[in-house]
Amino acid sequence: SIACFQLVYFASTVAVAATLGAMSSPSKGCGDLDTVVLRHKSGASAEIYLHGATLCSYKTNDGREHIFVSPGAIFDGKKAIRGGVPVVFPQFGQPDTAMPQHGFARSSLWTLLSVSDSAEASVAVLELSTSESTREKWPGSFMLRFEARLTAANLTMMLSVKNTMDAPFSFNALLHTYLKIPDVGRVSIRGLKGGQYIDKVAEGATKDENQEQVVLPSFTDRVYIGGEDGARIVTVHSDLAEDQPLYELTNEARIAGNSQPCDIVVWNPFEAASPGDLPPPAFKNFVCVEPGLVARFWDLPAQATAELTQTILPRSALQSGQGGLDVVVLRHSSGA
């Protein structure tokens, strides 16, 4: 539950504050699950569960949380964690009904390969590879790595998928990022105009996006189809009138070293489609903006690697100050 999540993370934050210069290290989270906590010297922090390689917290050095976790999230080491940044592989949705929805990576136990701190960044690398358990669900042989790189200014996540077979396989991959926001009914997303999207709420119809600002007035489930190769920058704003974004997101996809068009999924279920571990009104406080290779299945050549990268750069934001008064927090790209 979120109460457990908040209590565990509060305790770790207090421990960090009590020990100036504390380093990144393995830890324990809700349900006594293994985690790794990144602690940058600037005061920024992040926490990743080995269950699913699910990043469940990213705080800037002002203590502000930028990742949403459901108050109904279940931390039992079996079910995928509702919220954070679940890893989707090897399918998006459930085209293969014999496999779990969104694949098995988000509910598998990953291995922590390394955790390190430097003046520039704190970095954790986790790995999941072929096992008897994965072969029961999918015949491919693979190696996944999830890397989280935390600096004073931003958080970069990279998912790499290596085909360890001597033949190609088809796959989907996605980082299912839940961003914490004040109110989904007011939020706007910019940077998607001019492309097409698959509207999964409208039975998969392909539509043109003609709006500069994408809003979410009701249950929204869209796959914005990647257009041009290279980085795709999307911004999330607290409302239509706010020019300064809450978040600037840089999204990239590569296959076998070559840049690919990166799909962007925008999702919020509202009450109408909220699953059991997302009790209303929790849907009001997040929007999912997710980089992926999911508009179709992609072929990954033998021994080749695909990569998805998302950098979250929190920008200026309105929040409450002393006496409940609104204040504006300015964040420079340096972390100041």
KOLFI-638526 format. One line per 3 residues: number of its first residue (from 1); for each residue x, y, z of N, C-alpha, C. Coordinates in steps of 0.001 Angstrom, whole numbers, plus 500000, padded with zeros to 6 digits. Atoms other than C-alpha are relative to their C-alpha. Last residue first. Layout:
// residues N
NUM = X/Y/Z/X/Y/Z/X/Y/Z | ...
// end
This chain:
// residues 336
336 = 500232/498873/499070/520179/525005/490997/498537/500363/500053 | 500438/500537/498729/520224/521576/489333/499768/501084/501032 | 498815/500390/499226/522311/522721/486382/499648/499299/501292
333 = 499530/501292/500498/519180/522692/484205/501263/499523/500703 | 499088/499835/501125/517818/525481/486408/500491/498627/499577 | 498939/501009/500043/514823/524810/488607/500829/500206/498743
330 = 499244/499978/501248/512506/527647/489639/501134/498995/500064 | 498656/500543/499819/509918/526992/492350/500676/499979/498646 | 499455/500601/501204/506879/529262/492148/501422/499556/500286
327 = 498677/499510/500348/504987/529939/495350/500440/499313/498719 | 499383/500554/501190/501321/529636/496251/501361/500639/499768 | 499925/499083/501134/500458/530555/499836/500697/499324/498823
324 = 500842/500476/501084/499455/527755/502236/500031/500889/498774 | 501328/499430/499886/500838/529680/505211/499065/499589/498895 | 500426/499775/498637/504361/528834/504146/498633/500699/500020
321 = 498943/499564/499103/504635/527635/500561/499472/500190/501402 | 500400/499238/498819/502361/525625/498323/501205/500348/500859 | 500269/500830/498841/503468/524586/494855/499701/500901/501204
318 = 500762/499333/498952/503682/525951/491336/499774/499038/501143 | 501306/500535/499628/506402/524379/489236/499371/500837/501096 | 500657/499160/499002/509559/525302/487341/498604/499476/500281
315 = 499802/498578/500227/511116/522362/485464/499295/500803/501089 | 501009/499166/499327/511613/518690/486190/500332/501471/499801 | 499441/498759/499497/513859/517082/483537/498875/500801/500652
312 = 500996/499154/499343/512914/513458/482992/500717/501207/500581 | 499448/499089/499007/515202/511712/480499/498878/500885/500522 | 500813/498842/499632/513761/508703/478683/500740/500803/501067
309 = 499483/499067/499001/515798/506122/476789/498974/501092/500263 | 500965/498927/499751/514798/502994/474884/500564/500877/501102 | 499927/499137/498824/517463/500708/473469/498852/501010/500002
306 = 500895/498853/500122/517505/497732/471096/500076/500796/501294 | 500567/499365/498813/520448/495330/470945/499090/501156/499599 | 500116/498541/500035/521595/492871/468280/499324/500515/501265
303 = 498894/499387/499248/522816/489291/468812/499966/501529/499997 | 499213/500853/499112/520363/488016/466165/501174/500783/500581 | 499107/500995/500592/518308/490819/464639/500775/499201/501045
300 = 498661/499750/499467/515487/492508/466592/500932/498926/499449 | 499071/501126/500091/512237/492618/464641/501357/500431/500518 | 498733/499732/500652/509672/495176/465812/500834/498730/499974
297 = 498885/500833/499560/506019/494550/466625/501235/500329/499162 | 499970/501289/500705/503754/497498/465915/501082/499155/500636 | 501064/499823/500986/502777/500767/467598/499876/498770/499101
294 = 501226/500748/499710/504839/499479/470557/498882/500162/498979 | 500052/500579/501340/508465/500571/470414/498797/499064/500011 | 500040/501419/500313/508235/502752/473478/500176/499686/498529
291 = 499290/500284/501250/508462/506015/475364/499994/498506/499710 | 499168/501195/500028/505707/506510/477969/500707/499816/498654 | 499405/499590/501277/503824/509565/479170/501182/499064/499791
288 = 498941/500842/500551/501523/508349/481951/500420/500540/498635 | 500194/500242/501421/499576/511052/483767/501172/499145/499551 | 498921/500453/500878/499185/511193/487501/499583/500086/498544
285 = 498673/499476/499680/497279/512779/490378/501144/499412/499187 | 499899/498556/500205/493646/512495/489324/501429/500523/500095 | 499688/499708/501399/493812/508705/488890/500235/501492/499760
282 = 498546/499953/500198/493976/508348/492686/500384/500383/498575 | 499677/499135/501149/490285/509294/492997/501489/500072/499673 | 500332/498589/500187/489556/506433/492770/499999/500733/501339
279 = 501308/499560/499518/491304/503184/493796/499757/501490/499732 | 499944/498555/500196/494195/502105/491567/498660/500597/500432 | 498912/499470/499162/494883/498509/492633/500244/501491/499755
276 = 500263/500166/498571/491474/497368/491367/501065/500570/500903 | 499942/501375/499500/491998/498778/487872/499861/499952/501518 | 498998/500207/498955/490796/502279/486915/499983/498545/500472
273 = 499160/501157/500315/488848/502130/483639/501083/499763/501047 | 500677/500969/500858/485883/504430/484273/500816/498733/499779 | 500685/500984/499165/487495/506233/487221/499441/498859/499162
270 = 501092/499370/499269/490010/508001/484981/499298/498919/500844 | 501252/500757/500084/492113/505492/483021/498776/500737/500523 | 500590/499849/498669/495065/507785/482229/498617/499364/499946
267 = 501046/500820/499360/497373/507042/479352/499581/500565/501344 | 500606/499098/499015/499628/508739/476799/498793/499277/500585 | 501318/500385/499496/501909/506349/474892/499565/501027/501048
264 = 500311/499431/498689/504783/507838/472898/498583/499586/500376 | 501414/499846/499690/506334/505942/469973/499855/500611/501398 | 500418/500434/498658/509994/506584/469188/498509/500256/500177
261 = 501096/499163/499507/511017/506705/465521/499480/499453/501330 | 501322/500399/500496/514287/504749/465274/498951/501007/500470 | 501123/499277/499413/517962/505707/465652/498700/499593/499320
258 = 500631/499022/500879/520373/503008/464474/498799/500641/500686 | 499192/498798/500134/522753/501201/466817/499392/501096/499160 | 498719/500357/500624/521152/497793/466322/500834/501254/499703
255 = 499901/501433/500253/517774/499298/467200/501282/499740/499224 | 498971/500465/500926/517490/502727/468808/499898/498492/499850 | 500011/501444/500266/514714/504642/470550/501072/499674/498979
252 = 499245/500497/501146/514728/508097/472173/499881/498484/499895 | 500250/501421/500242/512571/510178/474503/500725/499551/498733 | 499280/500308/501232/513412/513548/476067/499986/498490/499810
249 = 499657/501405/500187/510804/514594/478618/500691/499812/498650 | 499549/500128/501379/510477/518151/479890/500538/498583/499853 | 498969/500962/500410/508404/518226/483047/500332/500181/498525
246 = 499613/500752/498809/506257/520727/484962/501184/499099/499676 | 500420/501376/499739/506307/522939/481909/500344/499521/501401 | 498869/500708/499401/506463/526750/481826/499581/498577/500339
243 = 498966/500210/501008/503813/528044/479429/501178/499193/500542 | 498653/499970/499423/500893/527564/481829/501038/499697/498917 | 499484/498637/500009/497526/528526/480312/501456/500102/500451
240 = 499915/499475/501363/496493/525010/479338/500687/501359/499943 | 501288/499647/500595/497263/523552/482767/500235/500652/498641 | 501016/500133/498957/500006/521889/484856/498615/500407/499516
237 = 500310/498719/499377/502163/521381/481781/498842/499846/500976 | 501221/500162/499221/503889/518230/480491/499783/501272/500800 | 500081/499278/498732/506491/518614/477747/498632/499801/500633
234 = 501391/499777/499612/507433/516168/474996/500019/500737/501333 | 500168/499238/498762/510789/515987/473238/498527/500323/500207 | 501357/499447/500044/511367/513234/470670/499747/500673/501350
231 = 500628/499702/498714/515036/512427/470091/498635/500659/499793 | 499350/499045/499107/515948/510977/466719/499178/500274/501239 | 498973/500561/499123/514132/509341/463828/500545/501097/500912
228 = 498605/499910/500421/511034/511041/462468/500917/499308/501000 | 499888/499420/501339/507488/509901/463081/501428/499980/499517 | 498745/499314/500264/506817/507594/466033/500071/500494/498566
225 = 499089/500769/500843/503154/506708/466400/501249/500817/499695 | 499548/499042/501007/501377/508345/469301/501130/499345/499210 | 498627/500271/500423/499774/505398/471097/500333/500988/498895
222 = 499558/499702/501361/496674/506604/472928/501451/499578/499789 | 499033/501065/500251/494689/505524/475975/500431/500105/498542 | 499142/499767/501165/492595/508302/477520/501023/498875/499899
219 = 499150/501161/500239/489663/507932/479924/500743/500163/498676 | 500620/501271/499624/488215/511460/480239/500999/498888/499720 | 501259/499730/499297/489085/515149/479832/499309/498751/500508
216 = 500589/501286/499635/492754/514418/479029/498712/500249/500793 | 500614/500020/498677/494298/517347/477175/499324/498648/500217 | 500833/501188/499806/496732/517457/474250/499481/500011/501435
213 = 500043/500455/498613/498019/520965/473561/499033/498819/500107 | 498709/499654/499408/499112/521903/470046/500093/499463/501428 | 499980/499072/498874/496096/520064/468696/501422/500229/500508
210 = 499940/498632/500506/495956/518530/465221/500128/501043/501096 | 499932/499088/498860/496705/514924/466162/500226/501415/499476 | 499005/498932/500096/495494/512749/463298/499960/500856/501264
207 = 500476/498626/500130/493608/509556/464095/501178/500956/499849 | 498853/499110/500180/494116/505800/463784/499500/501397/499680 | 500031/499133/501176/491167/503826/465221/501254/500873/499949
204 = 498752/500045/500766/492110/501187/467779/500007/500830/498734 | 499829/501278/500699/488625/500496/469115/501205/499989/499060 | 500902/500011/501158/487992/504144/470050/500279/498788/499118
201 = 501336/499833/499438/489521/503884/473552/498947/499944/498890 | 500440/501305/499513/492648/502438/471928/498647/500064/500685 | 500902/499722/498886/493115/505587/469879/499398/498686/500485
198 = 500958/501095/499909/496150/504887/467703/499176/500237/501248 | 500043/500860/498838/497909/508167/467100/498940/498924/499846 | 501195/500830/499907/499059/510247/464179/500070/499170/501278
195 = 499858/501436/500191/501528/513090/464094/498657/499288/500006 | 499508/500306/501336/501318/516825/463530/500178/498524/499713 | 500767/499514/501143/501015/517854/467172/500658/499596/498680
192 = 500564/501144/500726/502722/515665/469791/499237/500413/498743 | 498933/500623/500767/505058/518202/471406/499529/498833/499167 | 499628/499330/501238/502761/519403/474175/501174/499286/499329
189 = 498771/500623/500501/500873/517675/476963/500290/500596/498635 | 499878/500039/501458/498247/519531/478992/501356/499440/499626 | 498680/500168/500602/497106/519010/482586/499928/500091/498472
186 = 499474/498713/500459/493871/520449/483939/501288/499869/499197 | 501043/499270/500705/491722/517343/484494/500461/501332/499445 | 500039/500464/501384/494841/515342/485348/498943/500740/499187
183 = 501393/500274/500374/495288/517450/488499/499947/499613/498528 | 501030/499508/499068/498438/518189/490547/498589/499543/499647 | 500498/498694/500416/500861/515923/488645/498930/500475/500982
180 = 500866/499404/498988/503030/512876/489438/499631/501424/499585 | 499530/498702/499496/504389/511217/486332/499001/500570/500998 | 501090/499296/499329/503705/507492/485814/500566/501295/500594
177 = 499736/498977/498989/506267/506191/483300/498728/500668/500515 | 501383/499603/499688/505492/502913/481489/499995/501060/501107 | 499852/499540/498614/508923/502432/479877/498695/500681/500385
174 = 500525/498696/499596/508209/500416/476722/500365/500277/501450 | 499360/499556/498756/509305/497378/474721/499514/501420/500299 | 500350/498641/499590/507603/495334/472007/500802/500326/501255
171 = 500203/499554/498623/509138/492270/470406/499346/501374/500036 | 500879/498836/500012/509781/490136/467341/499664/500383/501435 | 501309/500165/499365/512769/487771/467304/499222/501305/499914
168 = 500727/498825/499513/515763/487401/464995/498772/499615/500806 | 501058/499654/500942/517877/484232/464832/499266/501216/500546 | 499376/499947/501325/521139/483192/466464/498983/500281/498916
165 = 500177/501165/500860/519769/484009/469919/500770/500187/498682 | 498845/500887/499820/521024/486466/472560/499895/498733/499151 | 500400/501305/500517/518681/489245/471423/501222/499097/500073
162 = 499070/500710/500878/519635/492178/473627/499414/498654/499605 | 500496/501344/500292/517031/494588/475021/500989/499347/499047 | 499380/500646/501161/518278/497803/476621/499516/498555/499916
159 = 500288/501430/500090/516128/499980/478875/500675/499471/498748 | 499768/500678/501271/517560/503393/479706/499686/498516/500150 | 500218/501448/499930/516363/505776/482403/500235/499406/498617
156 = 500044/500689/501290/517695/509314/482774/499868/498504/500232 | 499916/501454/499896/516872/511421/485839/499904/499423/498602 | 500974/500859/500660/517478/515157/485949/500222/498521/500319
153 = 501034/499358/500813/519218/518237/487342/498915/499063/499509 | 500635/498905/499272/521434/517152/490235/498788/500535/499249 | 499116/498855/499827/522114/513872/488470/499287/501062/500825
150 = 500534/498863/499250/520526/510411/488584/501055/501094/500122 | 498879/499067/499808/521237/507689/486020/499449/501296/500586 | 500503/498715/499507/518897/504697/486082/501204/500865/500330
147 = 499036/499103/499359/519926/501717/483940/499300/501285/500404 | 500634/498732/499658/517654/498803/483085/501023/500831/500751 | 499335/499184/498980/519244/495853/481322/499227/501305/500171
144 = 500480/498641/499785/517446/493073/479504/500884/500689/501029 | 499447/499385/498804/519121/489940/478153/499487/501431/500053 | 499776/498558/499947/517315/487704/475706/500812/500372/501228
141 = 498866/499864/499072/516371/484215/474555/500494/501441/499935 | 498783/499286/500353/512916/483973/472971/501068/499961/501087 | 498884/500869/500391/510373/481222/473653/501321/500709/499749
138 = 499550/499460/501295/507878/483260/475729/501253/499246/499577 | 500900/498953/500483/505847/482421/478848/500311/500444/498581 | 501375/500483/499873/507357/479115/480011/499002/500986/499398
135 = 500255/500897/501140/510673/480319/478614/498600/499398/500066 | 500342/499187/501176/510566/483259/481071/499687/499113/498806 | 501243/499280/499787/510324/480938/484096/499612/500819/498774
132 = 501092/500962/500200/513012/478576/482825/498653/500696/500132 | 500032/501012/498945/515309/481577/482552/498886/499006/499674 | 500790/501199/500231/516364/484153/479971/500118/499012/501152
129 = 499687/500790/501195/517864/487346/481306/499171/498719/499977 | 500890/501159/500059/517010/490198/483658/500329/499248/498731 | 500019/500913/501152/519526/492867/484640/498979/498890/500191
126 = 500672/501258/499670/519752/495950/486854/499885/499147/498751 | 500264/500839/501168/522157/498915/486592/499421/498672/500480 | 500283/501402/499680/522262/501736/489137/499687/499264/498705
123 = 500484/500903/501047/523917/505130/488644/499769/498605/500564 | 500152/501266/499290/524606/508201/490779/499278/499058/499051 | 501235/500791/499988/525846/511087/488670/500092/498812/500942
120 = 501042/499640/500964/528305/513948/488156/498693/499253/500234 | 500346/498593/499835/530599/513825/491190/498835/500385/499095 | 498905/499140/500435/530481/510047/491070/499565/501437/500215
117 = 500147/498560/499824/528375/507364/492715/501235/500705/499463 | 498793/499192/499866/527958/503703/491791/499647/501471/500148 | 500467/498701/499525/525502/500825/491858/501246/500832/500294
114 = 499046/499017/499465/526076/497611/489953/499260/501227/500497 | 498638/500219/500492/524526/494404/488670/500997/500953/500638 | 499257/498742/499938/521311/494335/490705/501440/499724/499593
111 = 498744/500042/499246/519444/491243/489521/500655/501379/499971 | 498788/499621/500699/515804/491369/488405/501199/499890/500944 | 498950/499538/499089/512835/489524/489885/501282/500227/499215
108 = 498887/500923/499768/510032/489319/487342/501006/500603/500980 | 500334/500816/498831/506682/491168/487444/501064/498946/500291 | 500408/499146/498883/507521/494083/485143/499626/499222/501251
105 = 498857/499300/499411/509530/491858/482780/499606/500779/501252 | 499606/500539/498694/506666/489405/482188/501100/500797/500693 | 498851/500880/499863/504729/490812/479258/500333/499646/501434
102 = 498746/499234/500014/502515/493901/479037/501229/499118/500244 | 500092/498697/500650/499491/491727/479923/501296/500772/500193 | 500583/498897/499237/500633/488300/481067/499925/501288/499183
99 = 498970/499276/499270/501317/485714/478340/499330/501112/500820 | 499350/500981/499130/498832/483123/477092/501093/500631/500852 | 500778/500147/498763/496660/485950/475752/500581/498962/500951
96 = 499856/501415/499664/499306/486877/473203/499332/499786/501354 | 500307/500711/501253/498036/490231/471900/500151/498492/500142 | 500045/501468/499880/498011/491341/475554/499584/499335/498690
93 = 501369/500506/499964/498938/494982/475935/500036/498493/500160 | 500729/498852/499501/502491/495662/474863/498515/499664/499916 | 501199/499563/500715/504555/492506/474441/499372/501196/500710
90 = 499760/499774/501431/508143/491475/475247/498741/500379/499215 | 499276/500870/500934/508560/493505/477490/499503/498583/500208 | 500882/500809/500841/507067/496452/479449/500845/499255/498966
87 = 499344/500373/501256/509223/497821/482281/499081/499045/499237 | 499911/501414/500350/507191/499507/485045/500665/499794/498630 | 499650/500138/501416/508060/503132/485875/500156/498508/499695
84 = 498566/500011/500232/506412/504077/489169/500300/500006/498511 | 499356/498702/499923/502772/503109/489394/501494/499876/499805 | 500826/499014/500696/500919/499911/490118/500569/501394/500220
81 = 500274/498839/499162/503639/497420/491060/499220/501027/499187 | 499297/498789/500417/503390/494229/488998/499577/501171/500882 | 500737/499103/500871/501985/491349/491038/500872/501195/499615
78 = 500646/500799/501057/504291/488687/492445/499325/500915/498981 | 498982/500710/500763/506785/490254/494858/499434/499117/498911 | 499919/501393/499554/503957/491122/497246/501052/499196/499242
75 = 498566/500316/499945/504112/494926/497079/500164/498573/500534 | 499763/501233/499246/500556/495733/495991/501478/499628/499892 | 498933/500848/500541/499823/499313/494921/500267/498813/500918
72 = 500397/501404/499939/496499/500614/496260/501050/499051/499460 | 500239/500344/498587/497752/504101/497113/499549/498557/500172 | 501395/500105/499566/499088/504127/493543/499897/499718/501494
69 = 500263/501399/499654/502679/505252/492978/498591/499931/500586 | 501238/500398/499323/503343/508550/491177/500000/498492/500255 | 500534/501278/500482/506834/509780/490332/498791/499606/500841
66 = 500443/499843/501384/507965/513404/490659/499387/498734/499405 | 500153/501295/500664/508436/513758/494429/499405/500201/498602 | 501255/500159/500724/509693/517146/495669/499985/498670/499249
63 = 500844/500984/499342/512438/517014/498283/498701/499703/499274 | 500920/499254/499139/514070/520245/497069/499030/499071/500722 | 499345/499626/498735/517025/518182/495795/499155/500906/500896
60 = 498968/498995/500216/514825/516495/493217/500512/500480/501355 | 500134/498720/499324/512970/513342/494149/501156/500903/499611 | 498971/499083/500479/512462/510292/491972/499721/501351/500631
57 = 499842/498658/499440/510553/507364/493434/501112/500730/499278 | 501200/499559/499275/509118/504028/492358/500134/501370/500641 | 499621/498781/499299/511573/502819/489694/498746/500596/500621
54 = 500973/498908/499997/510388/499331/488849/500510/501171/500828 | 499114/498847/500257/513127/496858/487944/499168/501267/499956 | 500408/499281/501194/510184/494408/487934/500949/501090/499561
51 = 501195/500605/500565/510854/493329/491505/499532/500866/498831 | 499493/501074/500841/514359/494727/491997/498838/499204/499406 | 500263/501348/499484/512607/497860/493229/500597/498970/499047
48 = 500403/500990/500989/514215/501166/492250/499804/498659/500701 | 500057/501358/499469/514534/504244/494459/499426/499059/498956 | 500894/500879/500756/515633/507735/493444/500040/498627/500639
45 = 500010/501425/499667/517321/510672/495172/499032/499248/499090 | 500972/500738/500807/518369/514290/494655/500088/498518/500348 | 501199/500215/499195/520307/515835/497572/498891/499325/499225
42 = 500816/498782/500026/523041/517368/495391/498810/499922/500945 | 499441/499049/499032/525432/514540/496412/499204/501301/500056 | 499022/499110/500616/523202/512072/494589/500463/501047/501006
39 = 499908/498767/499227/521536/509310/496550/501096/500862/499383 | 498976/499095/500524/520337/506328/494543/499942/501305/500776 | 500269/498576/499835/518388/503750/496545/501193/500782/499462
36 = 498746/499254/499985/518412/500114/495417/499619/501475/500045 | 499936/498810/500845/515482/497930/496364/501448/500460/499918 | 498688/499396/500227/514805/494490/497807/499886/501192/499054
33 = 499405/500281/501311/511251/493777/498913/501328/500732/499859 | 498633/500475/499785/510428/493822/502641/500678/499623/498682 | 500067/501453/500096/506769/494218/501644/501341/499339/500218
30 = 501259/500564/499522/507556/497875/501049/499968/498493/499785 | 501177/499183/500217/511202/498706/500486/498764/499369/500594 | 501252/500758/499915/514583/497402/501569/498828/500957/499841
27 = 500840/499689/498850/517979/498808/500629/498809/499048/500012 | 501184/500854/499892/520908/498420/498245/499233/500328/501270 | 499790/501351/499477/523233/501442/498168/498734/499164/499876
24 = 501013/500896/500535/523800/505005/496994/500300/498574/500448 | 499827/500500/501352/526129/506962/499253/498825/499126/499587 | 500320/501423/500102/525462/509115/502301/500019/499558/498547
21 = 499115/500675/500929/527197/512495/501991/499746/498513/499908 | 499615/499161/501116/525614/513916/505126/500993/499256/499118 | 498635/500380/500345/524276/511130/507303/500424/500765/498762
18 = 499202/500115/498782/521202/512305/509152/501459/499690/499708 | 499810/498661/499436/519589/513561/505964/500907/499955/501218 | 499092/499262/500869/520146/510176/504343/500305/501372/500593
15 = 498666/500569/499824/518618/508342/507291/501022/500735/499150 | 499494/499524/498718/515626/510679/507229/501420/499497/500227 | 499660/498595/500186/515159/509951/503531/500572/500592/501273
12 = 498723/499950/500718/515347/506182/504155/500444/501442/499784 | 498926/500476/499132/512693/506438/506857/501350/500084/499295 | 499731/498945/499013/510461/508577/504665/501168/499595/500897
9 = 499167/499010/500646/510829/506005/501853/500313/501175/500935 | 498666/500526/500294/509696/503173/504079/500875/501073/499386 | 499284/500220/498756/506790/505130/505539/501419/499537/499735
6 = 499608/498722/499432/505605/506477/502186/500834/499825/501256 | 499035/499356/500886/505633/503061/500525/500501/501303/500596 | 498727/500697/499848/503933/501384/503472/501072/500696/499189
3 = 499565/499673/498641/501181/503982/503437/501343/499352/500288 | 499241/498761/500034/501027/503639/499649/500471/500400/501382 | 500841/498809/500000/500000/500000/500000/500874/501238/500000
// end
